[in-house]
């Protein structure tokens, strides 16, 4: 019986991809920016070979890498640089056309949303910072009860409402109604609920965020593992990114600290299959806020948890650590960045191997299926793309 724990450090890119210029991301390197912080430590990731991966040589810290890891640098094939695109590619789907993005939503979409939500006005309707939008529109929202709708450089429609004005349950229902309007013709990748609390000027977003995603294509990693009769466990926003398809059991999306607790709980369970986790705070709380120090401190917290997790791993447990895109906190932009991502595979019985630079995040999913000895018709997830 094998258990695989696949941990995604959301936005932890390790250097600009060859096509970064097409995304206006020249020079982006999330790892470089974060590791240069005086607060960065990450002893466990260093021991697991993070600074042995291609392109990180100039950042190399003095450390002895473990002998039982497989490492690589992965380049994204899909068009885009968001969480859905990255995770879907890991699972075996290559996006040849990027999800549409908006500077504002068209009048016909806004009118349909107003009708579905039974409101007379929608606030904002621009690209906006998630923390700034509640500061600038929060008071009007509370007075009028009209929802705040905004977007970003990603393919998202975000709905912000104060929890005392619009209940979380009602906000989720509004997101589902927005799904029906936006997604039948694939007009967007995700609808995101962004509840907040507090009083002006100290409004804060809560952990009740929820992503409502486009339904993924068939025959991807989670569905393949589940259909093989094995267990699939989701922690964090994995369930949302895959529209709950192919998942047996899910823990809630409640930030890095809550997801660490869920990870340790999952480790105590007897299961055979895949546990897939996304640490979302690196992206939403630090990368998008250009908070380098916060990012570095958050990496250290997860790094310490990984250290403890490894101590309790069974002989046939496998740990995979990767990322879905970049979000360099030191660039002027607050958007995602088109970057390579790390691949680290640890198991007590592995022999050290550096696979160099490889094209395709799908090597992640192919490695999972190889470990679990599952055959598939998905050509991206065939054994020849496995890293072991």
Secondary structure by P-SEA (a helix, b strand, c coil): cbbbbbbbcccccccccccccccccccccaaaaaaacccccaaaaaaacccccccccccccbbbbbccbbbbbbbbccccccaaaaaaaaacccccccccccccccaaaaaaaaaaaccccccccccccaaaaaaacaaaaaaccbbbbbcccccbbbbbbccccccaaaaaaaaaaaaaaccccccccbbbbbbbbcccccccccccccccccccccccaaaaaaaacbbbbbcccccccccccccccccccccaaaaaaaaaaaaaccccbbbbbbbccccccccccccaaaaaaaaaaaaaaaaaaaaaccccbbbbbbbccccccccccccccbbbbbbbbbcccccbbbcccccccaaaaaaaaaaacccccccccccccccc
